[in-house]
Amino acid sequence: MKIVLTGGGTGGHVYPALAIAEALAEEPAVAPLEVLFAGTRDRLEAEIVPKAGIPIAFVRAAPLERRPSLELVRTAFENLRGVGDAFALVQRFAPDAVIATGGYVTFPVVVAARLARLLHRSRAKIVLLEPNATAGLTNRLLEPLVDEKWVSLPQVAGAQGRRTIVTGTPVRAAFLKPIDARIARLTLGLEPQRTTVAIIGGSQGAHSLNEAVASLLEAGGAPWQILHLTGSRDFAAMSAREQPAVARGDARVINYLADPRVAYAAADLMVVRAGASTLAELAATATPAILVPYPHATGDHQTHNARTYVALGAARLLRDEELSGERLARELHEALAPEAIAAMRRAAHKLAQGDPRAVIRARVKRWSPANTAQP
């Protein structure tokens, strides 16, 4: 079976696509499997996808503009060229399915796949994965063109549509393999028995979150140990400011973890942004969290994501503009109270009950030329 995956710009779009490729590789009904990723040359996917061992083809694309302007003309022209790129890709690769996971590169690819169907040049099924609680402009425009829309939770807006399937957001298999918390803490240079908070702002870091953590540690007296992943930009400054806390044994400061699942395993509680991939990883590992949505995300979708998880009882919400060392310390004390952390952990375990990878395999194998059985 041949699959085109497309998505890009952020890990929230790229990592679910890689998880889908990994899951389908485990499905005998779609073997032999051939996967091609369609992305842009200058975004995150250009680096991550080849490292995952998946071939990538580049398509021209530009963010969709909302207001009439010269920039709207330029982006329209660039996306039109991208439709041409993607149409040629579909003709050349002849996929059985095209699966889009979000980001503006998906616009020309899905449009091209639909155009090829209309011209009877392709029979590929077209699927849109919406991992966020609210869809962005690109996904809203593409939804009428796809055969199925996959969403993360029943609470997602529009989840009741006829063509909408609640699949959950898939994560890489590594996140499904349990790691003993004590071993994870030892691996990270932490005390194995001590209550642990992991604070992560993403690969580049979150400056406001980093500042709040540094202020909290400078005040001293934290009853727990903090694993602080600063990201590359703030690492030197945070390392210097937090050195006394490190010397006391209250903190470990790290630039980046190539395998973040060890941080999830070590943590009793995480403080993180509310991107789709992060939330899927929290659900897969059943980890309680304080969510600090990135305030400049398109359509404020991270706040919508966070509110969905908070409503389910698996997390607490702390707005970025409210961040300070004092406020973060207060939130941590409240979240780590025995009754509060137990309730979040129970809710997180409920979120982890489904298996998005299995659901997606079942959906896709129906379209395999070698398989006519219904799931």
RARAZI-V860818 format. One record per run of one state. SS is the DSSP state (~ for helix, > for strand, _ for the rest). FROM is the first residue (numbers start at 0). TO is the last residue. Records with the same first field share a line. If there is no record, write none. Layout:
# RARAZI-V860818
SS=FROM-TO + FROM-TO
This chain:
# RARAZI-V860818
_=0-0 + 6-9 + 24-26 + 30-32 + 39-43 + 51-53 + 58-68 + 93-95 + 100-103 + 118-123 + 130-135 + 145-146 + 151-162 + 166-171 + 176-179 + 187-194 + 200-205 + 219-223 + 229-233 + 241-241 + 248-249 + 254-259 + 266-267 + 272-274 + 285-287 + 291-296 + 311-313 + 317-318 + 322-323 + 335-336 + 351-354 + 365-374
>=1-5 + 33-38 + 54-57 + 96-99 + 124-129 + 147-150 + 163-165 + 195-199 + 224-228 + 250-253 + 268-271 + 288-290 + 314-316
~=10-23 + 27-29 + 44-50 + 69-92 + 104-117 + 136-144 + 172-175 + 180-186 + 206-218 + 234-240 + 242-247 + 260-265 + 275-284 + 297-310 + 319-321 + 324-334 + 337-350 + 355-364
